[in-house]
Amino acid sequence: MTRSGSDPAVRSVAALLVALLLVAALGVAAPGAAGSAAVDDRSAPSDAVALGGTEFHGSVGPDSPEDAAGDDAGQVDDSDRIRLRNELSMTAEPGTVAVRTRAAIPDRVTELRVTLLSANDDAVEADGFERADDAGPDESAWVWDGETATPSLTYAMDANDTVEAAGPLGARGSYRFVDAGEWALVRTPRTSASWSYTGQYDGQVRLTRENAVDGEGVASQAMAFLGPYEEHVREAGGQRYRLIVPAAADLEATPDEVFGVFESASTALQVGARDEAVFAVAAPTGGVEWGVRGLQVADADLWVRDVEPAGTAADVWTHEYVHTRQAYRADASGRWITEASATYYAALFALDRGDADFDEFERTLARGERDPDASAVLADPGTWERNPDYTKGALVAGEIDRRLRVATDGSASLATVVRDLNAADGPITNGDVLDAVEAAAAEGADAETAAAIRAEAERLTTTRETAETWDREAHAEAFGETPAQVGYALADDGVRATGEYRDRPVASDPVELVAGETLALAVDVTNTGGVAGEYDLALTVDGEVVDSRNGSVEAGEATTERFERAFSDPGEYAVRVAGERLTVAVSEPAPPSVRAVSADADRVAAGESVRVTATVANDAGLPAGADVEFRVDGETVATAPVRLDAGAEGTVARNVTLGESGESGGIAGGDGEATVSVVGPEDEASTTVTVDGEGPLGGEGGATDDGAPGFGPVVALVALLSAAGLFGRRGPGS
C-alpha cells in the first residue's frame, strides 16, 4: 500500500507553552513542548509544529505508533497522559458501526477539543462534551466541559468502504471494508484532538490512542474485526504474528502455512527493521464480494481473503507481508516499485521455498510482456491503462534483481535497492530508484558495470519498452547458488548509553543522553544466502562518517559489529548506521536531590569523626549529575560527586571530624551540637550530632579524603613521640 500525507498548521496559545501534535487515522504524533497540543489523524504523514519557546516537527501517518508522544512515551507518568479510547460495537443499522470515544483526562489538562472525522450524519450523543461554537457546518468538533472526569462521545460511522477494479489483485466485488451483518471488518475511527494544560516542558502532557471492541472482536492500530473469531499467534524472527480467523471464515491455507510464508519472507527480506507485530485477518468471503484479494494498511495491519492459498507464485499473503516491509513513501514516478516488488517477491520466494516451479514463476512474470501493460511507462502513471505496476513492474523488478546478482556475484540484489529506499528522507521518485540500483551494483561491480545496469533500469522504467523473462539457465546463473543475502539490523538491546551514569539499553526513538555519555551501537550482520558476502558499514553523525567497519560473513553465518560515539555537547544529532536512522538528543544532566542525611553516631567526643551518609535521588527522566557538599555548621568540609540514572536512588558518604575540644558548643567540659548537612544543587538535608566538650586531644573539623577516620595534629604528635621512644617508662615501684 502507498501512503499519502498532508501538512496541517499549528497555532500557539499565548499564556501557555504550545505543543501541537498530529495523530493520523491510526496513529498519534510525536512529542511536543508543554502548554497546549493537538493530535490529528485526518491523513498521513503530517507535520506538526509547536510554538511557545520550542519549535518541533513531527511526521505521523496511518502507520504511526499509537502514542502521541512517540516511542519514548513509555517514560511519561500515567498521570500525564490523555487516554483517548475508541470502543467499537455492532449496530442494528446495516452498513454502520457504533463508536464510543472516551477520554481519560489528567488533572493538569484545562481544555480538550475532539473532532470526529469518521462520524456519519447521525446525531452524536455527548457526555461531558459540548459542540464547539466555531465548528464548521460539516465539522463534528466537541469541547470538554472541564468538569466531567471521563467524558465521552457516542456516534455511528459508516463501515463500508468500496473500490473499483484493482489490477491483478482485484476481485469481482467492490468492498475493502464492510459490515456484513453478523460480522464487520472495518477501519478504526479517525479523530483529531487538541488540548491545553499547565506545567513546565519537562512535564508535558501526552495523548495515547487505543482501539477496542465492545463485545466479541479485536482491534489493532488500523483495523478492527467485530464478531466471533479465533486468534493464532506465532513469534519468530523478532516478530509476533497475529492471525485472526473469524468464525465466518473458511480458511484455505492453514495457520501454519500462513505463518510459514511470513517467516520465510521476513528472513529473505533484508531491507531494514521489522515491525514488532504483524496483525492479519482472514476476511470471510461468504456473502461478501471483496474488491481486492488483500489489503495492507498502516505499519503492519493486513487482511487477505480466506480463499487465498499460501505459498503460490501469486501468493497474496506474501504480497501483503512484503508491503509491511516497505517503509518508504513514493512520489508518482516511483510508485511502480511498491506493487512491482511485492508481486515479484511473492513469486520468487515461492520458487525459493519449492512451493512453485520455474514454469509457474516464469508465467507470473511473463504477464509483463503483454500489452497494454507492456507498453506502459512505469515512471509515468498517466500512461497506465490498467495496473502495469503489478505486471510489467514485477518483470522489470525481477530483471533488475537478476542483473544485480550476476554483476555483483550475489553481494547485491533488489533487496539492497529496497533497503536504500527505506532509508529515504522524503517520498521517493524513479530517480531515487535508479540511484539505488546504481549504488547497489557498485557494491560488487566496477563503475562502468554499475552505470550500465542503471541505464538498463532507466530504459525499462522511462520508456514503453519492457524486459523479457529469462530462461532456466539464466536463472541458475543468477539464483542457482542461493546468493549472499547480507542484511543488517540493530541487535536486540543494541542501542545503549554508557558512561559514569549508566550502562544499559535505552529507547531508540529518540535516544536521550546527557552530555558526557557515549552511545554504543551493536549491529547484527547476517548472511542468509548460500555463499560468503561482503559488508561495509558506516556510522555517520549529521551526515559525516565518524567510524566504519567492513568484512566478510560466511553463508548462513552472522557477526556483530559494534560502534561507540561520545557526545560532549548538548544538542540534537542525526545518527545513521546500517540503514537505521536515530535521533540522539543530548541534554545537560538533571540536578540530583538530597533526600536524607544520617550519621553513624549521634554523640561523639570533640575531635572524633562520624560517618555521614546522604541519600540522593533522581526524579527526572534523564540521568542526574552534580557535586554535593558536606557541611558542618554551615562550613563546607568535603564534597562528593553524584551520578544517578533516571529514576535511581543511591547514597554518598564521607567521614567528618567534628570540631576541636571546646568547639561546636563543647566548652570547657560542656556538651554542644553540631549540625551536619549535605547540600545539593536544589535542596539539602541535615542532622545533628552531640559533641562532648571533653574528648580526645586535638581534632579540627574536617573529612578524610578516603573516608577513613581522621587524626588531629596532637594525637598524631603523641603517636609519633611514642613510636620514637621519647616517653620514658617507669621502672618497678615507680
VOGU-3710 file (C-alpha; in Angstrom, 3 decimals, decimal comma):
1> mtrsgsdpav> 0,000/0,000/0,000  1,131/3,523/-0,672  0,959/6,229/1,965  -0,340/9,758/1,495  0,242/12,867/3,589  -0,750/16,405/4,461  0,750/19,383/6,303  -1,632/20,744/8,960  -0,722/24,050/10,627  -0,411/24,669/14,299
11> rsvaallval> -1,083/27,733/16,415  0,376/28,701/19,802  -1,622/29,630/22,886  -0,371/32,952/24,287  -0,296/32,225/28,003  0,941/28,681/27,738  3,801/26,803/26,115  2,329/25,248/22,992  2,756/21,792/21,567  0,715/20,706/18,587
21> llvaalgvaa> 0,798/17,010/17,844  -0,939/15,480/14,868  -2,340/11,955/15,125  -3,180/10,093/11,951  -6,187/7,882/11,459  -4,398/5,019/13,014  -1,614/6,565/14,997  -0,558/9,518/17,075  2,008/12,234/16,992  5,497/12,938/18,170
31> pgaagsaavd> 6,389/14,737/21,407  5,876/18,465/21,755  6,503/21,285/24,174  4,384/21,839/27,242  1,457/24,222/27,155  -1,040/23,134/24,538  -1,023/20,374/21,983  -3,041/18,867/19,206  -3,311/15,476/17,611  -4,825/14,946/14,181
41> drsapsdava> -5,342/11,684/12,349  -7,102/13,033/9,271  -4,339/11,860/6,950  -0,744/10,849/6,970  2,030/11,520/7,124  1,548/15,002/8,528  3,833/17,593/10,040  3,328/19,218/13,409  4,816/22,475/14,690  4,831/23,520/18,324
51> lggtefhgsv> 5,468/27,084/19,418  5,844/28,816/22,774  9,582/28,748/23,242  10,237/25,479/21,425  9,604/24,563/17,804  9,487/20,984/16,524  8,296/18,996/13,579  6,818/15,515/13,649  5,668/13,174/10,905  2,839/10,751/11,543
61> gpdspedaag> 0,525/8,715/9,404  -1,753/5,700/9,252  1,367/3,633/10,004  2,333/5,661/13,091  2,723/4,451/16,690  -0,377/4,880/18,825  1,178/7,166/21,422  1,212/10,863/20,555  4,498/11,140/22,398  6,291/8,688/20,139
71> ddagqvddsd> 8,252/5,653/21,213  9,660/7,348/24,264  6,173/7,894/25,640  6,648/4,987/27,980  8,744/7,286/30,148  5,751/9,548/30,775  3,897/9,080/34,033  0,362/7,766/33,592  -0,976/10,836/35,373  0,312/12,943/32,464
81> rirlrnelsm> -1,487/11,048/29,692  -4,744/11,825/27,979  -6,179/8,449/27,029  -8,491/8,540/24,032  -10,170/5,156/23,731  -12,397/4,157/20,799  -14,777/1,307/21,558  -16,490/-0,184/18,511  -19,677/-2,261/18,524  -22,221/-3,670/16,103
91> taepgtvavr> -25,499/-1,846/15,417  -28,878/-2,803/14,004  -28,374/-0,304/11,180  -26,805/-2,043/8,131  -23,518/-0,576/6,970  -22,736/1,222/10,215  -20,703/0,587/13,350  -21,235/2,289/16,696  -18,301/4,060/18,312  -17,868/5,387/21,798
101> traaipdrvt> -14,850/7,643/22,147  -13,929/8,133/25,783  -11,303/10,447/27,209  -9,430/9,953/30,470  -8,091/13,401/31,314  -5,212/14,269/33,706  -5,760/16,965/36,317  -3,311/19,317/34,589  -5,394/19,498/31,422  -7,511/22,653/31,248
111> elrvtllsan> -9,023/22,293/27,772  -9,680/19,408/25,396  -11,158/19,556/21,909  -12,002/16,400/19,962  -13,049/16,347/16,321  -14,744/13,213/14,998  -13,511/12,561/11,473  -15,312/9,254/10,949  -18,753/10,122/12,334  -21,596/9,933/9,844
121> ddaveadgfe> -24,586/12,316/9,738  -26,428/10,661/12,638  -26,717/12,531/15,918  -23,792/12,430/18,356  -24,529/11,665/21,989  -22,249/13,763/24,188  -21,474/13,210/27,861  -19,165/15,879/29,264  -18,595/17,432/25,822  -20,313/20,374/24,174
131> raddagpdes> -20,374/21,163/20,491  -17,646/23,688/19,647  -19,008/27,160/18,882  -16,574/27,605/15,997  -17,253/24,200/14,426  -17,969/24,351/10,710  -21,264/23,083/9,274  -19,659/19,779/8,248  -17,345/19,540/11,246  -18,124/17,402/14,278
141> awvwdgetat> -15,975/19,263/16,808  -16,544/18,983/20,550  -15,042/20,681/23,602  -14,768/19,236/27,084  -16,909/20,897/29,766  -13,904/20,982/32,110  -15,689/19,042/34,852  -16,624/15,533/33,718  -13,844/13,145/34,709  -14,331/10,714/31,824
151> psltyamdan> -16,279/12,466/29,062  -17,421/10,503/26,020  -18,883/10,865/22,561  -21,114/8,145/21,134  -21,764/8,120/17,425  -22,081/5,979/14,325  -19,589/5,645/11,486  -20,018/4,171/8,040  -18,458/0,734/7,864  -18,469/0,123/4,125
161> dtveaagplg> -15,515/1,242/2,007  -15,556/0,393/-1,693  -13,046/0,440/-4,546  -13,164/-0,138/-8,277  -11,097/-2,759/-10,134  -7,621/-3,031/-8,584  -5,459/-4,910/-11,104  -4,157/-8,470/-10,718  -5,040/-8,432/-7,018  -8,524/-7,166/-7,781
171> argsyrfvda> -11,534/-9,353/-7,071  -15,035/-9,429/-8,565  -16,657/-7,157/-5,989  -16,012/-3,699/-4,619  -15,579/-3,865/-0,830  -12,377/-3,057/1,012  -14,130/-2,866/4,391  -17,674/-3,974/5,130  -20,427/-4,539/7,670  -21,760/-7,977/6,734
181> gewalvrtpr> -24,496/-8,054/9,368  -23,229/-10,911/11,539  -19,718/-9,515/11,499  -17,791/-6,481/10,275  -14,257/-5,760/9,110  -13,714/-2,011/9,342  -11,157/0,730/9,647  -10,665/2,102/13,128  -12,182/5,566/13,827  -10,343/8,739/12,923
191> tsaswsytgq> -10,228/11,669/15,310  -8,258/14,830/15,895  -7,600/16,305/19,312  -6,062/19,443/20,788  -5,563/20,320/24,410  -4,127/22,885/26,809  -2,501/22,183/30,126  -0,382/23,690/32,858  3,167/22,827/33,846  6,726/23,010/32,604
201> ydgqvrltre> 8,219/21,495/29,452  9,698/18,555/31,342  6,229/17,595/32,397  4,415/17,659/29,081  1,027/16,032/28,730  0,773/13,391/26,042  -2,019/11,547/24,317  -2,423/7,812/23,956  -4,894/6,413/21,470  -6,469/2,992/21,923
211> navdgegvas> -8,900/0,923/19,892  -11,048/-1,861/21,323  -14,191/-3,823/20,511  -17,129/-3,763/22,898  -18,184/-7,402/22,728  -16,714/-10,128/20,545  -13,988/-8,883/18,272  -10,476/-7,492/18,148  -8,960/-4,154/17,138  -5,488/-3,155/16,026
221> qamaflgpye> -3,873/0,118/15,061  -5,606/0,376/11,695  -8,469/-2,092/11,501  -10,977/-3,920/13,648  -12,926/-7,139/13,282  -16,281/-7,302/15,069  -17,708/-10,745/15,641  -16,638/-14,168/16,915  -13,120/-15,221/15,931  -10,135/-17,380/16,802
231> ehvreaggqr> -6,654/-15,932/17,185  -3,452/-17,767/16,267  -0,090/-16,369/17,390  3,476/-17,184/16,482  6,720/-15,431/17,375  9,678/-15,824/15,032  12,456/-13,742/13,530  11,955/-10,931/16,010  8,287/-10,511/15,067  4,966/-11,514/16,602
241> yrlivpaaad> 2,414/-12,660/14,060  -1,289/-12,464/14,975  -3,664/-14,253/12,630  -7,356/-13,522/13,221  -9,632/-16,206/11,786  -13,306/-15,179/12,048  -15,859/-17,874/12,777  -17,439/-16,939/9,447  -14,202/-17,611/7,550  -13,290/-20,847/5,782
251> leatpdevfg> -9,504/-20,574/5,704  -7,939/-22,182/2,618  -4,403/-22,034/3,991  -3,644/-23,424/7,420  -2,359/-21,007/10,078  0,991/-22,817/9,925  1,191/-22,205/6,173  0,415/-18,515/6,616  2,998/-18,185/9,346  5,465/-20,110/7,194
261> vfesastalq> 5,313/-17,642/4,299  5,521/-14,718/6,732  8,639/-16,186/8,335  10,389/-17,042/5,075  9,668/-13,608/3,641  10,878/-11,979/6,853  14,158/-13,891/6,651  14,686/-13,247/2,946  13,815/-9,558/3,056  16,943/-7,943/4,468
271> vgardeavfa> 15,604/-4,458/3,859  15,729/-2,868/7,305  13,989/-3,049/10,644  10,931/-5,252/11,097  7,752/-4,239/12,884  7,390/-5,902/16,250  3,932/-7,254/15,421  2,015/-8,144/12,261  -1,797/-8,171/12,511  -3,508/-10,266/9,813
281> vaaptggvew> -7,196/-11,066/9,302  -8,594/-13,842/7,121  -11,504/-11,966/5,539  -14,629/-14,139/5,135  -15,870/-14,417/1,555  -19,264/-15,954/2,269  -21,843/-13,379/1,178  -19,263/-10,625/0,556  -17,821/-9,632/-2,824  -14,455/-8,116/-1,997
291> gvrglqvada> -12,958/-5,570/-4,368  -9,406/-6,762/-3,718  -7,852/-10,085/-2,771  -5,918/-8,494/0,075  -5,113/-5,133/1,615  -2,316/-3,795/3,813  -2,695/-0,559/5,800  -0,665/1,375/8,377  2,563/-0,204/9,638  1,754/-3,891/9,673
301> dlwvrdvepa> -2,006/-4,473/9,527  -3,411/-6,523/6,670  -6,287/-8,703/5,580  -6,403/-11,430/2,941  -9,458/-13,262/1,645  -9,996/-16,595/3,350  -9,992/-18,431/-0,023  -6,414/-17,418/-0,819  -3,796/-20,202/-0,596  -0,359/-19,559/0,875
311> gtaadvwthe> 2,835/-20,351/-0,984  1,909/-19,987/-4,652  3,701/-17,760/-7,160  0,753/-15,368/-6,858  0,604/-15,651/-3,065  -1,380/-12,737/-1,630  -0,283/-13,448/1,955  3,369/-12,918/0,977  2,455/-9,938/-1,241  0,750/-8,096/1,609
321> yvhtrqayra> 3,507/-9,016/4,070  6,108/-7,504/1,714  4,173/-4,231/1,902  4,745/-4,171/5,669  8,497/-4,028/4,979  8,270/-1,057/2,604  8,981/1,871/4,898  9,300/4,499/2,171  6,692/6,813/0,677  6,545/7,093/-3,105
331> dasgrwitea> 6,040/10,006/-5,430  4,113/9,373/-8,663  7,182/8,397/-10,682  8,421/5,988/-8,022  5,034/4,465/-7,261  5,540/1,468/-9,549  8,217/-0,149/-7,357  5,765/-0,732/-4,471  3,439/-3,223/-6,149  6,169/-4,420/-8,507
341> satyyaalfa> 8,484/-5,606/-5,747  5,643/-7,160/-3,713  4,399/-9,149/-6,735  7,901/-10,216/-7,780  8,964/-11,281/-4,299  5,825/-13,359/-3,791  6,776/-15,368/-6,907  10,498/-15,560/-6,129  10,048/-16,666/-2,524  7,596/-19,364/-3,599
351> ldrgdadfde> 10,207/-20,620/-6,059  12,971/-20,491/-3,456  10,844/-22,444/-0,972  9,979/-25,053/-3,561  6,274/-24,142/-3,371  6,278/-23,131/-7,054  8,257/-24,491/-10,005  10,143/-22,414/-12,522  7,331/-22,553/-15,082  4,874/-21,034/-12,596
361> fertlarger> 7,435/-18,389/-11,667  8,052/-17,612/-15,346  4,328/-17,404/-16,165  3,804/-14,926/-13,354  6,486/-12,563/-14,655  5,567/-13,076/-18,316  2,353/-11,098/-17,815  4,579/-8,031/-18,080  5,374/-8,863/-21,702  1,752/-8,489/-22,856
371> dpdasavlad> 0,041/-5,288/-23,893  -1,375/-2,954/-22,846  0,738/-3,252/-19,698  3,965/-3,949/-21,584  3,853/-0,591/-23,367  3,046/1,479/-20,300  5,746/3,792/-18,931  6,269/2,725/-15,332  7,585/6,106/-14,204  4,556/7,886/-15,745
381> pgtwernpdy> 1,250/6,651/-14,264  -0,559/8,820/-16,790  0,262/6,160/-19,419  -1,244/3,312/-17,405  -4,449/1,832/-18,799  -4,721/-0,837/-16,128  -2,179/-1,768/-13,472  1,192/-2,352/-15,143  2,979/-1,886/-11,806  1,789/-5,405/-10,883
391> tkgalvagei> 2,754/-6,970/-14,241  5,396/-5,102/-16,221  6,658/-3,693/-12,936  7,172/-7,170/-11,463  9,060/-8,297/-14,579  11,264/-5,204/-14,542  11,919/-5,577/-10,788  12,953/-9,177/-11,405  15,217/-8,200/-14,292  16,924/-5,570/-12,108
401> drrlrvatdg> 17,324/-8,162/-9,355  18,818/-10,713/-11,780  21,296/-8,237/-13,269  22,425/-7,034/-9,859  23,029/-10,562/-8,614  25,018/-11,541/-11,720  27,114/-8,367/-11,805  27,985/-8,462/-8,102  28,293/-12,240/-7,640  25,317/-12,117/-5,320
411> saslatvvrd> 26,599/-9,402/-2,992  23,768/-7,073/-4,062  20,166/-7,624/-5,085  16,826/-5,881/-5,327  16,668/-6,086/-1,525  19,710/-3,797/-1,454  17,723/-1,289/-3,504  14,641/-1,521/-1,271  16,794/-1,140/1,836  18,223/2,066/0,407
421> lnaadgpitn> 14,756/3,348/-0,489  13,514/2,583/3,028  16,168/4,947/4,360  14,992/7,856/2,189  14,109/11,094/3,948  11,165/12,003/1,718  8,928/10,493/-0,941  10,988/8,502/-3,438  10,998/9,196/-7,174  12,009/6,956/-10,053
431> gdvldaveaa> 15,298/8,836/-9,994  15,815/7,628/-6,439  15,113/4,068/-7,589  17,724/4,395/-10,341  20,256/5,879/-7,911  19,676/2,982/-5,536  20,110/0,472/-8,385  23,438/2,001/-9,381  24,640/2,175/-5,777  23,706/-1,473/-5,227
441> aaegadaeta> 25,582/-2,528/-8,369  28,628/-0,563/-7,249  28,847/-2,686/-4,089  30,213/-5,590/-6,125  30,935/-4,317/-9,626  33,010/-1,607/-11,261  31,603/1,819/-12,012  31,103/1,074/-15,703  29,023/-2,010/-14,958  27,023/-0,156/-12,321
451> aairaeaerl> 26,282/2,632/-14,801  25,202/0,091/-17,432  22,753/-1,557/-15,028  21,337/1,827/-14,146  20,937/2,666/-17,834  19,034/-0,569/-18,435  16,772/0,124/-15,449  16,163/3,623/-16,773  15,223/2,268/-20,219  12,747/-0,185/-18,728
461> tttretaetw> 11,087/2,363/-16,440  11,019/5,531/-18,551  10,168/4,155/-21,995  7,495/1,897/-23,440  9,987/-0,947/-23,778  9,803/-3,941/-21,493  12,036/-6,787/-20,391  11,854/-10,430/-21,398  11,568/-13,297/-18,988  14,799/-15,247/-18,595
471> dreahaeafg> 15,223/-18,968/-19,038  16,289/-21,631/-16,554  19,968/-21,318/-17,472  20,000/-17,573/-16,902  18,102/-18,081/-13,668  20,631/-20,669/-12,488  23,461/-18,257/-13,228  21,905/-15,602/-11,036  19,954/-17,622/-8,473  21,249/-21,202/-8,766
481> etpaqvgyal> 23,516/-20,928/-5,811  21,489/-19,024/-3,308  23,216/-15,653/-3,395  24,701/-13,964/-0,416  21,987/-12,097/1,378  23,799/-9,874/3,803  21,407/-7,992/6,000  21,884/-5,534/8,787  19,799/-4,858/11,839  20,366/-3,302/15,217
491> addgvratge> 20,844/-6,127/17,675  18,369/-6,742/20,449  19,285/-4,184/23,106  21,712/-2,872/20,520  21,262/0,785/21,485  22,970/1,506/24,802  24,033/4,505/26,842  27,350/4,046/28,613  29,447/6,157/30,939  29,558/7,131/34,586
501> yrdrpvasdp> 25,760/7,437/34,834  24,651/4,098/33,385  25,500/1,215/31,107  22,249/-0,184/29,774  19,956/-0,324/26,742  17,905/2,803/26,064  14,934/3,693/23,875  15,899/4,468/20,298  13,277/6,991/19,197  14,758/9,285/20,204
511> velvagetla> 17,931/8,249/22,020  18,165/10,513/25,060  21,641/11,082/26,505  23,271/13,615/28,778  26,490/15,414/27,990  29,480/13,175/28,516  27,673/9,927/27,773  28,569/7,521/24,992  26,166/5,948/22,512  27,050/2,291/21,975
521> lavdvtntgg> 25,507/0,507/19,000  25,568/-3,182/18,129  24,714/-4,155/14,551  23,981/-7,749/13,613  25,306/-8,647/10,174  23,612/-11,783/8,868  24,181/-13,703/5,672  21,142/-15,828/4,909  22,438/-16,726/1,446  24,431/-19,679/0,163
531> vageydlalt> 27,796/-18,007/-0,448  30,003/-15,657/1,527  29,130/-11,998/1,305  30,938/-8,751/1,931  29,652/-5,968/4,122  30,626/-2,370/4,619  29,088/-0,418/7,479  29,491/3,256/8,261  28,429/5,256/11,302  27,523/8,828/10,416
541> vdgevvdsrn> 26,689/11,754/12,667  24,939/14,664/10,985  25,965/13,242/7,615  29,664/12,869/8,457  31,252/9,418/8,584  32,818/9,041/12,016  33,538/5,299/12,018  33,307/2,319/9,686  33,523/-1,471/9,660  33,854/-3,934/6,792
551> gsveageatt> 34,410/-7,615/6,354  33,005/-10,853/5,045  30,440/-13,158/6,547  30,144/-16,793/5,535  26,941/-18,290/4,194  24,442/-18,910/6,952  26,625/-17,126/9,483  26,268/-13,916/11,432  28,565/-11,480/13,163  28,077/-8,396/15,291
561> erferafsdp> 29,848/-5,100/14,712  29,993/-2,519/17,496  30,267/1,251/17,317  30,741/3,869/20,038  30,352/7,620/19,848  30,698/10,042/22,762  28,597/13,223/22,876  30,042/16,031/24,970  27,812/18,921/23,936  24,041/19,277/24,317
571> geyavrvage> 22,049/19,321/21,112  20,223/17,089/18,652  22,201/14,809/16,344  21,195/12,671/13,354  22,905/9,289/13,597  22,730/6,661/10,878  24,067/3,115/10,731  23,050/0,028/8,748  20,078/1,822/7,234  18,771/2,773/10,671
581> rltvavsepa> 18,208/6,429/11,469  18,434/7,533/15,079  17,799/10,936/16,565  20,124/11,500/19,515  19,014/14,234/21,915  21,788/15,301/24,308  20,918/17,383/27,375  22,681/18,661/30,451  22,353/16,260/33,395  19,395/16,802/35,683
591> ppsvravsad> 20,120/18,035/39,228  20,081/15,280/41,861  18,063/15,776/45,018  19,188/15,128/48,587  16,534/13,108/50,368  18,026/12,465/53,820  21,210/12,600/55,887  22,296/10,289/58,699  25,372/9,837/60,890  26,657/6,560/62,268
601> adrvaagesv> 26,775/8,061/65,797  24,555/10,601/67,468  27,169/11,505/70,093  30,946/11,819/69,777  33,799/13,428/71,619  35,310/16,557/70,146  37,908/15,622/67,571  36,292/12,314/66,721  34,778/11,602/63,305  31,408/10,310/62,227
611> rvtatvanda> 30,406/8,621/59,009  27,855/10,893/57,311  25,670/9,266/54,655  23,373/11,149/52,309  20,543/9,518/50,394  20,380/11,074/46,943  17,810/10,514/44,201  16,944/11,406/40,642  13,281/12,002/39,852  13,944/13,127/36,283
621> glpagadvef> 13,631/11,111/33,099  17,324/11,674/32,324  20,498/10,918/34,314  21,389/13,359/37,064  24,836/14,574/37,985  26,422/17,185/40,245  28,669/17,534/43,306  27,082/17,709/46,742  28,729/19,488/49,689  29,145/18,109/53,199
631> rvdgetvata> 28,930/20,947/55,712  29,446/21,226/59,442  27,637/24,178/60,995  27,416/25,757/57,542  31,070/25,328/56,631  31,927/23,058/53,692  34,311/20,322/54,770  34,020/17,875/51,851  32,361/17,256/48,503  31,206/14,123/46,718
641> pvrldagaeg> 30,187/13,531/43,090  26,695/12,163/42,437  25,910/10,263/39,240  22,465/8,669/39,008  20,470/7,022/36,261  16,933/8,211/35,558  14,655/7,354/38,462  17,533/5,957/40,518  18,405/6,421/44,189  21,712/5,939/45,960
651> tvarnvtlge> 23,958/7,097/48,764  27,195/9,034/49,135  29,220/9,144/52,347  32,144/10,946/53,901  33,917/10,719/57,289  33,541/14,082/59,010  35,570/15,137/62,061  33,536/17,237/64,468  35,360/20,196/65,921  38,274/20,702/68,322
661> sgesggiagg> 37,767/20,348/72,076  35,757/23,317/73,232  34,311/23,991/69,755  30,853/23,166/68,453  29,381/24,185/71,730  31,574/21,894/73,788  33,145/24,493/76,034  35,381/23,520/78,947  33,907/20,164/79,651  30,419/21,029/78,418
671> dgeatvsvvg> 28,478/19,475/75,555  27,172/21,009/72,293  25,541/20,083/68,994  26,997/20,163/65,506  24,691/20,473/62,505  25,871/18,227/59,696  24,220/18,912/56,330  24,560/17,740/52,755  23,712/20,378/50,172  22,750/19,612/46,569
681> pedeasttvt> 22,110/21,921/43,612  18,485/22,484/44,578  17,891/21,148/48,077  19,595/19,889/51,205  19,093/17,716/54,273  20,743/17,742/57,684  21,106/16,013/61,004  22,622/16,922/64,367  25,322/15,195/66,392  26,049/15,897/70,061
691> vdgegplgge> 29,719/16,771/70,601  31,187/16,225/74,104  33,494/19,003/75,250  35,953/16,550/76,860  37,243/14,181/74,223  40,444/13,159/72,538  43,138/15,758/72,194  43,046/17,965/69,134  40,734/17,213/66,230  39,944/20,077/63,903
701> ggatddgapg> 36,673/19,689/61,949  37,065/18,141/58,513  36,870/14,985/56,471  39,385/12,470/55,239  39,726/12,078/51,525  39,486/8,324/51,628  36,597/8,206/54,054  38,786/6,789/56,861  38,644/8,340/60,324  40,864/11,449/60,624
711> fgpvvalval> 43,547/12,189/63,301  44,172/15,634/64,810  47,713/17,029/64,992  48,098/16,482/68,769  47,064/12,863/68,556  49,397/12,387/65,642  52,290/14,002/67,600  51,671/11,790/70,625  51,667/8,760/68,388  54,915/9,885/66,774
721> lsaaglfgrr> 56,699/10,554/70,061  55,553/7,260/71,459  56,846/5,437/68,431  60,188/7,213/68,773  60,564/6,178/72,391  60,574/9,728/73,684  58,222/8,919/76,513  60,072/7,270/79,374  58,986/4,077/81,046  58,518/3,819/84,766
731> gpgs> 60,657/1,249/86,490  59,350/-1,177/89,092  57,773/0,551/92,047  57,977/3,962/90,410
//
